[in-house]
Amino acid sequence: MASTLKTPGVYIEEVSLLPPSVAGVNTAIPAFIGYTQKAMIGRESVLYRPVRISSLIEFESYFGSAKPEMMNITLKGDANNPDVTIGFGPTETSGGNGGGGEGGGGGGAAEAPATGSQSRTNAGASPFLMYYSLRMYFDNGGGPCWIVSVGVFDEAQVALMNEELGLEGDDALEAITMVNAADLTAGLNAIKKEDEPTLLVFPDGVNLASASDLYGIYGQALEQCNKLKDRFTLIDLHANNAKGIGGSVLNDANDLRDNLVSDYLKYGAAYYPWLKTSVPFVYDEASVNITDSTGAGGNGGGSVTLGSLKSTNTQRYNLIKARIGQQGVILPPSSAMAGVYARVDRDRGVWKAPANVTLSNVRALTVKINDEENGELNVDPTSGKSINAIRFMTGKGVLVWGARTLAGNDNEWRYVNVRRFYIFAEESTKKASAQFVFEPNDANTWVRVKAMIENFLTDQWRAGALAGANPEAAFYVKVGLGETMTAQDILEGRMNVEIGMAVVRPAEFIILKFSHKMQE
């Protein structure tokens, strides 16, 4: 109301009786850190600059596609139903299998379809999985996300960037040929400055030269999560182990447990094994070399390109195109899990464990896990590092069958949904409480703060996030002199608010007890 009334009349004063409200923050906004085909928006470089996107089309516009694969395809046996071997890399005179043996190399891998005999060679495949991972993310329910490009692998795009940016000599950019830990670390430092991301994903990290390099990056990510307390890390196993090539499930798990050293395991979750997806490879027909020994290719067993077959042997061209189309990139599961987190948060809420849900666009798994192996992944009494299994269930498809953080032996932070709900509640109340900074530190302010937080937590209890027959049993909020503060706290400008929550926990083990009942 005006301090001095001079003109006779009626004056209106609106009195606010309702407390301020808490707006829930976004819970599943991942940041993907890795390599891209290009990194220019207009005439401006976005290398090491986080960019927010909302769709795969937007990603393609800013960052391009995947690196086109060079393929070497060998056809043998029956002309109508040939044995197909698909390899990657430059053509070799020894037969064009990409120089790789069964299960070699890093990067994506292809597996022959169920037509003819099957074999797999994946040496020489591109180690850059960002584009394929984004496809899996959106296919599994993902929404808005952040991209941090830490390097460009396309030589033509690098030349264009140098020209546009006027970079020459030692300052000129070079095309990336391999995954580098320093690049990913720089990308992690870049995303630190952004407040919105809540998940950290490193699609290309699995193809680092050593497992220690990969888990070193994850250790830094977990440290950032602990420092900022507003994000969570999704962890993949290193490419040398996670494809299930050689060794056992326990050996693969121990590779992570031995190399990942961190005090902040509650801020991350690991998933195993890798996924045989339906995401098709990106390739250039001129870089697909065909060696057809069946006699139907019309080339006398020599090598031709797929592009040349289009005009000389349309039938063979269509057959090979179909076979390539049936292949799918083998990917680490973190990108698909980021999509699952987004989907579950949207459909149920962040308090729902992201488990017992189907993965989309997955044909099979690189490793078939049994119950005993699942138990070894889930519970490790020595290191305490839990790894969530992904399993094929008859009649249900490929399911996420674990909901633990890496801190599997921690009773407080064992479950992913509990840790992520606390992040959600902490960040939401923190942002809402900012309006009270420099307000009088007295009972009036304390009542408003308490009412604001209680209303927010009551809404969460009604939605099913908190356990308890009534709000009093589900949470408490304390603030005030003699309760959470002393006179000294007030003199020093501190307002202490204590919040306790009973977050719902998943029914991880359901025990059905049966007994005989005597006839009456």
ChimeraX attribute file (.defattr): number of C-alpha atoms within 10 A of each C-alpha:
attribute: neighborCount
match mode: 1-to-1
recipient: residues
	/A:1	8
	/A:2	7
	/A:3	5
	/A:4	6
	/A:5	9
	/A:6	7
	/A:7	6
	/A:8	6
	/A:9	6
	/A:10	5
	/A:11	8
	/A:12	6
	/A:13	7
	/A:14	6
	/A:15	6
	/A:16	7
	/A:17	6
	/A:18	9
	/A:19	14
	/A:20	16
	/A:21	17
	/A:22	19
	/A:23	13
	/A:24	16
	/A:25	16
	/A:26	16
	/A:27	25
	/A:28	28
	/A:29	22
	/A:30	29
	/A:31	28
	/A:32	27
	/A:33	28
	/A:34	27
	/A:35	33
	/A:36	28
	/A:37	27
	/A:38	27
	/A:39	26
	/A:40	19
	/A:41	12
	/A:42	9
	/A:43	11
	/A:44	11
	/A:45	16
	/A:46	20
	/A:47	20
	/A:48	22
	/A:49	16
	/A:50	23
	/A:51	18
	/A:52	18
	/A:53	15
	/A:54	13
	/A:55	16
	/A:56	20
	/A:57	12
	/A:58	12
	/A:59	21
	/A:60	15
	/A:61	14
	/A:62	20
	/A:63	24
	/A:64	20
	/A:65	19
	/A:66	23
	/A:67	22
	/A:68	16
	/A:69	21
	/A:70	22
	/A:71	29
	/A:72	28
	/A:73	25
	/A:74	22
	/A:75	22
	/A:76	18
	/A:77	15
	/A:78	13
	/A:79	15
	/A:80	11
	/A:81	14
	/A:82	18
	/A:83	19
	/A:84	24
	/A:85	22
	/A:86	27
	/A:87	32
	/A:88	27
	/A:89	21
	/A:90	18
	/A:91	21
	/A:92	12
	/A:93	9
	/A:94	8
	/A:95	15
	/A:96	23
	/A:97	28
	/A:98	23
	/A:99	21
	/A:100	18
	/A:101	14
	/A:102	13
	/A:103	19
	/A:104	17
	/A:105	21
	/A:106	21
	/A:107	23
	/A:108	26
	/A:109	27
	/A:110	25
	/A:111	22
	/A:112	20
	/A:113	18
	/A:114	9
	/A:115	11
	/A:116	15
	/A:117	14
	/A:118	13
	/A:119	17
	/A:120	19
	/A:121	24
	/A:122	27
	/A:123	22
	/A:124	23
	/A:125	25
	/A:126	22
	/A:127	23
	/A:128	28
	/A:129	25
	/A:130	27
	/A:131	23
	/A:132	23
	/A:133	26
	/A:134	23
	/A:135	19
	/A:136	27
	/A:137	26
	/A:138	23
	/A:139	19
	/A:140	23
	/A:141	19
	/A:142	26
	/A:143	20
	/A:144	16
	/A:145	25
	/A:146	23
	/A:147	28
	/A:148	27
	/A:149	26
	/A:150	26
	/A:151	27
	/A:152	25
	/A:153	19
	/A:154	20
	/A:155	16
	/A:156	13
	/A:157	18
	/A:158	22
	/A:159	16
	/A:160	14
	/A:161	22
	/A:162	18
	/A:163	12
	/A:164	14
	/A:165	14
	/A:166	10
	/A:167	13
	/A:168	10
	/A:169	7
	/A:170	7
	/A:171	9
	/A:172	14
	/A:173	17
	/A:174	17
	/A:175	15
	/A:176	18
	/A:177	14
	/A:178	16
	/A:179	20
	/A:180	20
	/A:181	18
	/A:182	12
	/A:183	17
	/A:184	25
	/A:185	17
	/A:186	14
	/A:187	25
	/A:188	27
	/A:189	15
	/A:190	17
	/A:191	23
	/A:192	16
	/A:193	11
	/A:194	13
	/A:195	10
	/A:196	20
	/A:197	23
	/A:198	23
	/A:199	24
	/A:200	28
	/A:201	26
	/A:202	29
	/A:203	27
	/A:204	25
	/A:205	32
	/A:206	28
	/A:207	25
	/A:208	22
	/A:209	17
	/A:210	15
	/A:211	22
	/A:212	17
	/A:213	20
	/A:214	27
	/A:215	26
	/A:216	18
	/A:217	20
	/A:218	26
	/A:219	21
	/A:220	17
	/A:221	28
	/A:222	26
	/A:223	18
	/A:224	22
	/A:225	23
	/A:226	17
	/A:227	12
	/A:228	13
	/A:229	17
	/A:230	23
	/A:231	29
	/A:232	28
	/A:233	28
	/A:234	24
	/A:235	29
	/A:236	28
	/A:237	26
	/A:238	25
	/A:239	26
	/A:240	22
	/A:241	21
	/A:242	26
	/A:243	25
	/A:244	20
	/A:245	15
	/A:246	12
	/A:247	9
	/A:248	13
	/A:249	21
	/A:250	12
	/A:251	14
	/A:252	22
	/A:253	22
	/A:254	16
	/A:255	18
	/A:256	23
	/A:257	19
	/A:258	13
	/A:259	15
	/A:260	20
	/A:261	16
	/A:262	15
	/A:263	12
	/A:264	18
	/A:265	25
	/A:266	27
	/A:267	27
	/A:268	25
	/A:269	26
	/A:270	26
	/A:271	27
	/A:272	31
	/A:273	28
	/A:274	24
	/A:275	26
	/A:276	25
	/A:277	23
	/A:278	18
	/A:279	21
	/A:280	15
	/A:281	21
	/A:282	16
	/A:283	15
	/A:284	15
	/A:285	18
	/A:286	14
	/A:287	19
	/A:288	24
	/A:289	27
	/A:290	28
	/A:291	22
	/A:292	24
	/A:293	20
	/A:294	20
	/A:295	14
	/A:296	17
	/A:297	22
	/A:298	14
	/A:299	17
	/A:300	12
	/A:301	17
	/A:302	13
	/A:303	21
	/A:304	19
	/A:305	19
	/A:306	24
	/A:307	16
	/A:308	16
	/A:309	21
	/A:310	14
	/A:311	10
	/A:312	13
	/A:313	15
	/A:314	12
	/A:315	14
	/A:316	19
	/A:317	20
	/A:318	14
	/A:319	13
	/A:320	18
	/A:321	13
	/A:322	11
	/A:323	16
	/A:324	21
	/A:325	15
	/A:326	17
	/A:327	21
	/A:328	24
	/A:329	23
	/A:330	28
	/A:331	31
	/A:332	31
	/A:333	26
	/A:334	27
	/A:335	30
	/A:336	26
	/A:337	25
	/A:338	31
	/A:339	26
	/A:340	26
	/A:341	28
	/A:342	26
	/A:343	21
	/A:344	19
	/A:345	19
	/A:346	16
	/A:347	10
	/A:348	14
	/A:349	20
	/A:350	26
	/A:351	25
	/A:352	22
	/A:353	25
	/A:354	26
	/A:355	23
	/A:356	15
	/A:357	17
	/A:358	19
	/A:359	23
	/A:360	20
	/A:361	18
	/A:362	21
	/A:363	17
	/A:364	17
	/A:365	21
	/A:366	16
	/A:367	20
	/A:368	14
	/A:369	18
	/A:370	12
	/A:371	9
	/A:372	9
	/A:373	14
	/A:374	20
	/A:375	15
	/A:376	16
	/A:377	24
	/A:378	22
	/A:379	18
	/A:380	17
	/A:381	11
	/A:382	8
	/A:383	14
	/A:384	17
	/A:385	29
	/A:386	28
	/A:387	31
	/A:388	24
	/A:389	26
	/A:390	27
	/A:391	24
	/A:392	20
	/A:393	12
	/A:394	7
	/A:395	6
	/A:396	10
	/A:397	16
	/A:398	22
	/A:399	17
	/A:400	22
	/A:401	22
	/A:402	26
	/A:403	27
	/A:404	32
	/A:405	30
	/A:406	28
	/A:407	25
	/A:408	25
	/A:409	18
	/A:410	14
	/A:411	8
	/A:412	11
	/A:413	20
	/A:414	23
	/A:415	24
	/A:416	28
	/A:417	27
	/A:418	26
	/A:419	22
	/A:420	26
	/A:421	20
	/A:422	18
	/A:423	20
	/A:424	23
	/A:425	21
	/A:426	16
	/A:427	21
	/A:428	19
	/A:429	20
	/A:430	12
	/A:431	13
	/A:432	17
	/A:433	16
	/A:434	9
	/A:435	11
	/A:436	14
	/A:437	11
	/A:438	8
	/A:439	9
	/A:440	12
	/A:441	18
	/A:442	12
	/A:443	12
	/A:444	10
	/A:445	16
	/A:446	20
	/A:447	14
	/A:448	16
	/A:449	23
	/A:450	20
	/A:451	17
	/A:452	19
	/A:453	25
	/A:454	21
	/A:455	16
	/A:456	18
	/A:457	24
	/A:458	18
	/A:459	14
	/A:460	20
	/A:461	23
	/A:462	12
	/A:463	12
	/A:464	16
	/A:465	25
	/A:466	24
	/A:467	18
	/A:468	16
	/A:469	9
	/A:470	12
	/A:471	19
	/A:472	11
	/A:473	13
	/A:474	20
	/A:475	19
	/A:476	16
	/A:477	16
	/A:478	18
	/A:479	19
	/A:480	20
	/A:481	17
	/A:482	8
	/A:483	11
	/A:484	13
	/A:485	16
	/A:486	15
	/A:487	11
	/A:488	10
	/A:489	14
	/A:490	16
	/A:491	9
	/A:492	9
	/A:493	13
	/A:494	14
	/A:495	20
	/A:496	17
	/A:497	16
	/A:498	13
	/A:499	15
	/A:500	10
	/A:501	19
	/A:502	15
	/A:503	21
	/A:504	19
	/A:505	17
	/A:506	17
	/A:507	8
	/A:508	13
	/A:509	6
	/A:510	6
	/A:511	7
	/A:512	5
	/A:513	5
	/A:514	6
	/A:515	5
	/A:516	5
	/A:517	6
	/A:518	5
	/A:519	4
	/A:520	3
